[in-house]
Structure formats: C-alpha cells, structure tokens
Amino acid sequence: MRKLLLAALGLILLASPVVALPPVNTTLTNLSVSATTGEKPQSKVWTHAGRWWCVMPNSAGTWVWRLDGTVWTNVLQLSLSTTVHADVKAVGGVSHVLLFNSGSSQLASIEYVPATQTYQMWTTRPANVALPLDGSTETATIDLDSQGRMWLASDHAAGAEQIVVYYSDAPYSTWSGPVALATGINADDISVVTAMPGGRVGVLWSNQNTQRFG
C-alpha cells in the first residue's frame, strides 16, 4: 500500500503545473566605463564556466571583466584604446571580440584558463588583427556560421553608404573584401549579422531613405 501511495503521489507531482518563479534582480557595484554602450546591436556580456564576463573600456584601456559576486574585476587587457565598442562571440572556451573603434577596429580572440578562472590570448592567434573598416563606419557586428567561418557586417565601405559583409576563415587573420548587400541607405543606418542553420548567415539592416528594413 505504501508503494502504491508513493507512486500515486509521484504521479500527482509530475502532473502538477509548472509555476514560473519571479525574476531575481541582483544589484551590482557600478562599473565606470569610458564609452557608452547604447543604440548599437552589439553583445558585450556572456557566460562561461558558471561565471559572467563582459568586455568594456575604462580610462586605462579595454578589458575582459569577470563578475565576482557583485563586483566586476578586470582580468585581461585587450587594447589600450578607451573608446572601443565591443561585440563578443563566445564559442565554448574561446571568445572572439570585435573591438570596434571607427577606423582602427581590431579582432581579439581569447581562451579560458580553468586553473586560474580567467582568460588569456588565444594560443592559435595571440595577436589582435586589424579589420577592414573605415572611419565612417557607425557600427559592426560579428558571428560564426555552422562551418566556422566568421562574418562581419557593417554599414559603410569604400566611401559609399551601403550595407556590406566581410568574411574570414580560422584563425581569422585575413579578411575578404566587402560584399555589398544594399546601397542607397542613410548615413545613420546600421546592420547586424547572425548565424543561421545550414551554413547560412542572415543580415538585418535599416534603410531610413526607403523606410524599410532589409
């Protein structure tokens, strides 16, 4: 009888509706940064090995930050620039970081070090790579397709107002020329790239001149 009661209780518990728990907000210690983060479709925060990480600049340069409790701790400097707007693509223990900085943008790649719970420069390609973005580019984003090819989308190339993509294969040291997707956009329009199944990528952009998205 006891086994039957326990089995019945188990069935009742399994049949009970799932109750959504309210979100829990944790107040973090303020992090002083030297470049604003708004208005751009870039991702600067990720999780790995049970921790939160981000890439932000301060008055001493651009850093990888680790969240320790409620305090951000800088663990690795990626650039001396204090005006970087980062876009991060994390793939397991390796994260690729677009250091967008107008005409001097770079790609940094880092790898997780379990023993010290921090990051170091990617041993496959330790040095930052210069990216083919000119000073008129407003913003840029990166992603990796299912074949491991990296794509970069931006809103300006060769002195023209257009949406373009560039691509690079591992270890992402050299990049293709611009592939134009749209022309006749406004100087204030921007784009974002995202990986899709089957080795494809999608690019979304705005066109204020036509009042449409592409």
N, C-alpha and C positions, 0 to 999 in steps of 0.2 A: 504493500500500500504506500509506503514512504517513497519508493522509487517512482510509483505512478504519480504521486503528488508533486514530486520534484520535476518529473517530466512535464506535467501539466503546467507547472509554474514556469518552466523554461519556455514552453510554447507561448504562454501569455506574455512573457518578457520580450520574446522575439517579435511578437505581433504588435507590441506597443509602438505607437507613432514616434518618430524621431523628433525631439524637441530642440529647436535651434537655440543655441546659447547666445546671449547678447555679446557684442564685441567688447573686448577689453582694451582700453586705451592706456598706454604707459607714457608718462611724461618723461622726456629725455632732456638731458642737460644741453643747453644751447650750443650749437657749433657755429663759430664765426667763420664765414666764407667771404671770399673776395670777388666772386662772380655770381650773379643772380641765376636762378635755375628755372624760372618760369617761361611759359609761352612756347617752349620747344618740345618736340616729341622724342625726347631722349631719356634713356633709362640709366640712372646712376646708382641704383641700390639693388643688391642681390643677396641671396642666402647660400651658404655652403658650410658643411661640417657643423651644422647646428648653430651657426652664427650669422649675424647680419653684417654686411660690408657695404661700403659706398666709395665713390671717387669724387672728391671735392677739392677746390683750391683754397688756400688761405694766403696770408701775407708772405709766406716762405716758399710757396710753390704749390704743385698739385700732388695730392697724396691718396693712397689707399687707406681707408679708415675702417677700423674694427669696432663694433659696438660691444663694450664691456659693461654689462649691467645697463646703466642709463647714460654712460659716457662714451663718446667716440674717441678712439685712440688712433693716431696716425702711425702706420706700421711700415709704409714703403713709399718713397718719393718717386713719382713718375715723370715729373717735369719741373723746371724752375719757373715756368710761367704761372702767373697769378690770375690769368684771365681765361682759363680753359673751361669749356663746357663739355662734359664727358658723356659718352654713350657706351654702355658696357654690355657685352655679350658673353655670358658665362656658360661654359660647356664643361660640366664636371669640375675637375680641379684646375682647369685652365680658363682664364677670363681674358678676353680681348677688349681693349679700351680705346675707343676713338677719343683722342684729345683734340677736340675741335677748337681751333684758335685762329679763325679767319684765314689769312694767307700762310700760316705756319702750322697747319694741323699735322698731327702725327698719330700713328698707331702704336700703342704699347701692349705687350702681352705678358701676362703674369701667371705663375703657377703656385698652387697651395703647398705649404710645407707643414705636414701634420705634426711633426715633432715640436715645432715652435708655435703652431696655430697662427701662422702668419702667411704672407705671400712673398715671393721673390720673383725676379725677372725670369721669363720663360727660357729654359735652357736651350730649347730648339732655336730661338732667335732672341737673344738677350737685349739687343739694341732696339730703340724706337725707330720706326720707319716713317719717312716723310710722305704725306699724302698729296695727291694732285688736285688740291682745292685752292682757288684763288681768293684774293682779299675781298671780293664782292659776294661771296657765298654767305648766306644768312645762317644756315644750319645744315647738319648732315647726320645720318644715322647708318648703322651697320647691322648686318645679320649674316648667319651662315646657313647655306642651303643643306639639304639632306646628303649631298655628296661632299660636303666640307669646303665648298667654295665660298669665299666671303664676298659680300656685295655691299657697296656704299652708294647711297642715294643722296643727291644734293640738288640745289635749286639754281645753280649758275655754273656756266663753263664757257671758256673761250670768249669772254666778253659779251655773251648773249644771255637774255633772260629765258632760261629753259630748264626743264627737269631732266637730269641725267643720272645714269648709274655707272659705276666702275666695278670691276671685279678682280679678284686675286686668288690664287691657289696657295695652299700651305707651302712654306711658312709665312706667306703674306708679305713678302719683301718687295715684290714688284707688282705694279698695277696696270691694268689696261687703260686705254684712252677712254674718253667719255662716250657713252652710248645714249643718244638723245631719245627721250620718250615723249616729250611735249615741248612745243615752242609757243611764243606769244603770251607767256604768263606775266604777271605783275612782279615788280621787283620785290614785293613784300610776300610773295607766295613761298610755301615751303613744301617738303615732302617727307615721307617715311617709308622705309623698306622693311619687309617682314618675310621670313621663310615660309614656304607652303609645302605640302606633301608632293612627292614625286620629283624632287629636284628642282622645283619651280620656286620663284620668288614673286611677291606682289609689291607694287609700289603705289602708294596713295599720295596724291598731291592736290593742292588747291589752285584754282585759276580765278583770280578776282576780276579779270577782264571779261571772262565769259560767265562769271557767277556760277561755276560748276566745279565739281570735283572729278578728277580722273584717276 
